[in-house]
Amino acid sequence: MARIVVIGAGLGAMAAAARLAVAGHRVTVYERGATYGGAVGRFERDGFAFDTGPGLLHLPAVYRDLFVKTGKESLEECVTLTQVDPASRHVFADGTRVDLPNASRAGTVAALDAALGAGAGERWGDFLVRAREAWDRTRRPLLEEPQPADPAPLAREPYPALKAGLLRRPTTTLAQIGARELREPRLAALLDAYAWSYGFDPATAPASAAVLPYMEQTFGSWYVAGGLRALADAVYERCRKRRVEFVFEAPVEEVLEKDGRAAGVGLAGGETVEADHVVSGAPVPVLYSDQVIGWERQDDWPRHQEIGTSRVTVCLALRGPREATAVHRTVVHAAGERPTVTVLRPDDPAVRPDADHESVTVTATVATSAGGDGESFADRMVAAAGQAVPGLRERLLWRHVRTPEDVRRDTGSAEVPGPALAGARGLLLPAANRSPLPGLWFAGGWSHPGGGLAHAGMSGALVAGLIVEGDGFRGSQ
Ligand SMILES: Cc1cc2nc3c(=O)[nH]c(=O)nc-3n(C[C@H](O)[C@H](O)[C@H](O)COP(=O)(O)OP(=O)(O)OC[C@H]3O[C@@H](n4cnc5c(N)ncnc54)[C@H](O)[C@@H]3O)c2cc1C
């Protein structure tokens, strides 16, 4: 039995903690905040409740596996999962609307043909075939296995090059797919919106970001009753059942080294805790820049400051019932001054005071450095959300705006890291789970296979596999 210290109680770190405890290790989580969940938070006021992080789950298989491997009750016995159908409504800049069904390729093709004109659906379907090729080429190394010792092959673009005349013409950015292959401004906007929702600018995101719409449209989008915070509750409860100890309001300030390997952590206040392994679920760049980890690779991280994005979230408390025809998720595409926003309207009694009120969450991706007047940006977000919620202005009781600074308070970094992507010369491959210091491991969105609920959950599985099975560990499935 090893003593294992986990830094942070985010979802990736908790996924690792539960698995390590089941393998017989003594696991203690030190969390700098007063609660678990990190980004997966909840804001509550006057009987209204809002997810302040993700509002939908993709690839629930990652959490199904966690619950199967760590106890008797399955994920579905611990939380109520429902598929969101339609998966999303899109309102384009010209006012065109389309509802995309959940996980139905044929339904999506038909819906796009009906809304955007004959041929649009087929073009999207052909694109998804190519996106699937990129997914098949990268799925294992980029999601289900530890990062290979030599990640160089993953720096190459896996999205298939198309023939232009006699030559194959490589596609290097997602925006190029829109312009060259989709050739319809609204289809291109649809593709762009997927990239933005994971925090990537389509102008710079590699073509391999095509795996993101492929993943969502193939495996579906799921809501957790009570809000996504209920998933964090369930993972925390699972950790507690497996005797993982949690110490809150205990920021880790230092990773201790002895004889060339991690030997424990130093807490604020001077206390030290010895350990055989340290698993860090805290943002890797912050660990480096705050000198929690003090070795030479620190220089690898400034790129995140340049390309990183965050989120602004506006929680809207509305009077009046949610209309029967409302959809769960609407993406309102940018038009003029209005930014692209995702509007979530869960039909869930647990998140509203009564049937005569409604909780609505509006999210936009912004540059991490976006400071300034959050309220005026929120005004534009609410104006956009009006396209998804009839009578929004008249129904508004109050709103609560959350900025990148709130994200920093919840997680330790204002940036929200996206999933690992191949291509882009390897710039979007995060830190490996095995750190350069033996005995120190990285889990969570800042490490392989990157950010997002499913990916971070997978990082926990990979770290636990590497610690428990050692160098021979090849993957979690
Ligand atoms: C606003 C927002 C919207 C998002 N939307 C989506 C979405 O739509 N879909 C999706 O899949 N994902 C989304 N995400 C990302 C997703 O929530 C995360 O990738 C996921 O929750 C995994 O987080 P994590 O494991 O990296 O830990 P985090 O949630 O980042 O938590 C890190 C934890 O470590 C703690 N910590 C930091 N430093 C220290 C220290 N020195 N000592 C002790 N503890 C420390 C923090 O307090 C925090 O609890 C969103 C995130 C945010 C913030």
The ligand as an SDF file (V2000), in Angstrom:
LIG
                    3D

 53 58  0  0  0  0  0  0  0  0999 V2000
  -16.9910   27.8940  -17.3200 C   0  0  0  0  0  0  0  0  0  0  0  0
  -16.5310   26.5320  -17.7580 C   0  0  0  0  0  0  0  0  0  0  0  0
  -17.2130   25.8750  -18.7700 C   0  0  0  0  0  0  0  0  0  0  0  0
  -16.8120   24.6130  -19.1700 C   0  0  0  0  0  0  0  0  0  0  0  0
  -17.5330   23.9870  -20.1470 N   0  0  0  0  0  0  0  0  0  0  0  0
  -17.2260   22.7220  -20.4740 C   0  0  0  0  0  0  0  0  0  0  0  0
  -18.0480   22.0000  -21.3890 C   0  0  0  0  0  0  0  0  0  0  0  0
  -19.0150   22.5230  -21.9260 O   0  0  0  0  0  0  0  0  0  0  0  0
  -17.7270   20.7070  -21.6520 N   0  0  0  0  0  0  0  0  0  0  0  0
  -16.6720   20.0880  -21.0340 C   0  0  0  0  0  0  0  0  0  0  0  0
  -16.4490   18.8920  -21.2450 O   0  0  0  0  0  0  0  0  0  0  0  0
  -15.8730   20.7470  -20.1880 N   0  0  0  0  0  0  0  0  0  0  0  0
  -16.1170   22.0390  -19.8910 C   0  0  0  0  0  0  0  0  0  0  0  0
  -15.3340   22.7130  -19.0050 N   0  0  0  0  0  0  0  0  0  0  0  0
  -14.0700   22.0680  -18.5400 C   0  0  0  0  0  0  0  0  0  0  0  0
  -14.3160   21.0200  -17.4900 C   0  0  0  0  0  0  0  0  0  0  0  0
  -15.1290   21.5280  -16.4770 O   0  0  0  0  0  0  0  0  0  0  0  0
  -12.9770   20.5480  -16.8920 C   0  0  0  0  0  0  0  0  0  0  0  0
  -12.0760   20.2000  -17.9250 O   0  0  0  0  0  0  0  0  0  0  0  0
  -13.2150   19.3360  -16.0080 C   0  0  0  0  0  0  0  0  0  0  0  0
  -14.0990   19.6650  -14.9750 O   0  0  0  0  0  0  0  0  0  0  0  0
  -11.9340   18.7610  -15.4380 C   0  0  0  0  0  0  0  0  0  0  0  0
  -11.3170   19.6150  -14.5720 O   0  0  0  0  0  0  0  0  0  0  0  0
   -9.9390   19.2540  -13.9050 P   0  0  0  0  0  0  0  0  0  0  0  0
   -9.8940   17.8540  -13.4800 O   0  0  0  0  0  0  0  0  0  0  0  0
   -8.8390   19.7470  -14.7830 O   0  0  0  0  0  0  0  0  0  0  0  0
   -9.9510   20.1150  -12.5680 O   0  0  0  0  0  0  0  0  0  0  0  0
  -10.4130   21.6100  -12.3020 P   0  0  0  0  0  0  0  0  0  0  0  0
  -11.8750   21.6700  -12.4090 O   0  0  0  0  0  0  0  0  0  0  0  0
   -9.6020   22.5660  -13.1050 O   0  0  0  0  0  0  0  0  0  0  0  0
  -10.0470   21.7510  -10.7860 O   0  0  0  0  0  0  0  0  0  0  0  0
   -8.7290   21.9150  -10.3020 C   0  0  0  0  0  0  0  0  0  0  0  0
   -8.8260   21.8430   -8.7770 C   0  0  0  0  0  0  0  0  0  0  0  0
   -7.5230   21.9570   -8.2330 O   0  0  0  0  0  0  0  0  0  0  0  0
   -7.5670   22.8570   -7.1270 C   0  0  0  0  0  0  0  0  0  0  0  0
   -6.2390   23.4180   -6.9740 N   0  0  0  0  0  0  0  0  0  0  0  0
   -5.5700   24.2390   -7.8210 C   0  0  0  0  0  0  0  0  0  0  0  0
   -4.3600   24.5520   -7.3220 N   0  0  0  0  0  0  0  0  0  0  0  0
   -4.2480   23.9140   -6.1180 C   0  0  0  0  0  0  0  0  0  0  0  0
   -3.2290   23.8490   -5.1330 C   0  0  0  0  0  0  0  0  0  0  0  0
   -2.0580   24.4910   -5.2770 N   0  0  0  0  0  0  0  0  0  0  0  0
   -3.4490   23.1040   -4.0230 N   0  0  0  0  0  0  0  0  0  0  0  0
   -4.6220   22.4300   -3.8510 C   0  0  0  0  0  0  0  0  0  0  0  0
   -5.6370   22.4630   -4.7760 N   0  0  0  0  0  0  0  0  0  0  0  0
   -5.4410   23.1950   -5.8860 C   0  0  0  0  0  0  0  0  0  0  0  0
   -8.6150   23.8790   -7.5440 C   0  0  0  0  0  0  0  0  0  0  0  0
   -9.1080   24.6040   -6.4240 O   0  0  0  0  0  0  0  0  0  0  0  0
   -9.6620   22.9790   -8.1860 C   0  0  0  0  0  0  0  0  0  0  0  0
  -10.5580   22.4440   -7.2550 O   0  0  0  0  0  0  0  0  0  0  0  0
  -15.6950   23.9830  -18.5730 C   0  0  0  0  0  0  0  0  0  0  0  0
  -14.9990   24.6380  -17.5540 C   0  0  0  0  0  0  0  0  0  0  0  0
  -15.4030   25.8960  -17.1510 C   0  0  0  0  0  0  0  0  0  0  0  0
  -14.6380   26.6030  -16.0460 C   0  0  0  0  0  0  0  0  0  0  0  0
  1  2  1  0
  2  3  1  0
  2 52  2  0
  3  4  2  0
  4  5  1  0
  4 50  1  0
  5  6  2  0
  6  7  1  0
  6 13  1  0
  7  8  2  0
  7  9  1  0
  9 10  1  0
 10 11  2  0
 10 12  1  0
 12 13  2  0
 13 14  1  0
 14 15  1  0
 14 50  1  0
 15 16  1  0
 16 17  1  0
 16 18  1  0
 18 19  1  0
 18 20  1  0
 20 21  1  0
 20 22  1  0
 22 23  1  0
 23 24  1  0
 24 25  2  0
 24 26  1  0
 24 27  1  0
 27 28  1  0
 28 29  2  0
 28 30  1  0
 28 31  1  0
 31 32  1  0
 32 33  1  0
 33 34  1  0
 33 48  1  0
 34 35  1  0
 35 36  1  0
 35 46  1  0
 36 37  1  0
 36 45  1  0
 37 38  2  0
 38 39  1  0
 39 40  1  0
 39 45  2  0
 40 41  1  0
 40 42  2  0
 42 43  1  0
 43 44  2  0
 44 45  1  0
 46 47  1  0
 46 48  1  0
 48 49  1  0
 50 51  2  0
 51 52  1  0
 52 53  1  0
M  END
$$$$
